[in-house]
Amino acid sequence: VGLACWQWGRYAKLGQPLPRRLATAVVTLAIVLVGARFSFVEFRGFFVTPEGGVAHGDLAWEEFDPVALQAYHDEGRPVMVDFTAEWCANCKLNEKVVYESAPIVDLLEKKGVVPIKADMTHSGPETDAIDRLLRELGGSAIPFMAIFSGSDWRRPHTFYDIVTRDQVAEVLELLPDAGGELLGAR
């Protein structure tokens, strides 16, 4: 729409002959239609699974709590911490397309991983704790995600920026099934 407005403002002049103004209107309309097609048809594949359903499952996120995180570490439970914010478009893309996709949700359940959302939308004491953990893990910006294995939580697998289901699944596959042994580590 922005490109179409620019096109119209730049080339549609009242002093132009009618055929030229009509050509400008046709090009402007074509820009809008092509943009709508890509927005609502072509890019829809990013948010829909091959089976036709929306690409997210019913993942029960826990809110970030440093005390609870340490308790999970002490229990030997694997944890996935998603550092995110409501205003972060890439974070939301990762969340909906990857972390809440049916295959990843199934793996999280199979492996007994606790999903924690470290939301940095609003500032406050919790956000300060989240930011400290983010920096301790080597992150400097969001999106950022860390998967802590239950057996070696001091060496988490970390992901920066936009990730794929395959990248996350590869790390989750290394974790033991709930109650099993660790298959490998990086």
C-alpha positions, 0 to 999 in steps of 0.5 A, a space after each residue: 500500500 505504501 509503494 502504491 501511494 508513492 507511485 500515485 503521488 509521484 506520477 499522478 498529476 492533474 495536468 497529465 493527459 487522461 491516458 497517462 493518468 489511467 496508466 498510472 492508476 492501473 499500475 498503482 492498482 496492480 501494485 496493491 493487488 500484487 502486495 495483497 496476493 503476497 501478504 494473504 496467499 503466498 506468505 500464508 505458508 509461513 503460518 500454516 502447516 502442511 496439514 492445513 492447520 494453524 502452525 502452533 500447538 497448545 504450549 503451556 508457557 510458564 512466566 519467567 521466574 529465576 527461582 523456579 528456573 533454578 529449581 528446575 535446574 536442581 531437579 534435573 529438568 530440561 528447560 527452554 527459555 524464550 527471550 521475547 517481547 510483544 513488540 518483537 516481530 521476529 520473536 512472534 514469528 519464532 514463537 508461532 511458526 517454530 516453538 508452538 508448531 505441533 512437531 516441536 510441542 510434541 518433542 517438548 512433551 516427549 522430552 519433559 521440557 519446561 517452556 518458559 517465556 522471558 517476556 521483556 515487553 515492560 521494564 521492571 525488576 523481572 526484566 532486569 533479571 531476564 536481561 542479566 540472564 540473557 547477557 550471561 548466556 551470551 545474548 545481546 538482543 532478542 529474539 534469543 532462546 536457550 535450551 538447558 538440558 537437565 543433566 548439564 544446565 550450565 552449558 545450554 544450547 542457544 539460538 539467535 535471531 530467527 530459527 527453524 523447526 529443524 534447528 530446534 528439533 535437532 537440539 531437542 532430540 539430543 535430550 533424553 525422553 522424560 526419565 531417560 538418559 542424555 543421547 549426546 551433547 554439543 
